[in-house]
Amino acid sequence: MRAQPSISAQGIGIGECADLVATMLREQGFSAEIMPTDGNPVVYGEGSSANDRTMLFYLHYDVQPPEPLNSGIRRHSSSPGWMIVL
């Protein structure tokens, strides 16, 4: 399990998050490519096998900015942001 801070609205950590996802795919034997866009990058990974099934993962970068939030949304956890808690 890994934690990577990313705040899409502020452009913080997005490239690092894409790099992490691509690295994790490669570590599992997939090919991985980071594709730039006008917004956040897209990470495309592909693997091959003798199986005729297809699996699709969709992830996104819409995390909330750090507190305090002006929208009145309260944090529902006692752990600091981006800390892995099991």
Phi, psi and omega in degrees: 000139181225150176243135177223109177300135174208133179233098185302316184298336181251359180068025183262125172076005184292312178299319178296322179293317177299317177300318180297314180298316179298318178297316180298321177297313181298322179297336179263009175093008178270155166278152181215141180223135175263120184251115179292150176225182174289344177245230178284150180292157176251135175257121179249127178231150181214142177229162179237149177199172179281352181285144180265012180265155178240139177237138180235131173247135176235123179235161182216167186252023187271056176280160180278148174292162180297157179296156003276142175270134180280351185275357180087002178284132180260149176289135182257015181224151178269356180272149177296156178299145177065020174260130178286126179233121180254000000 
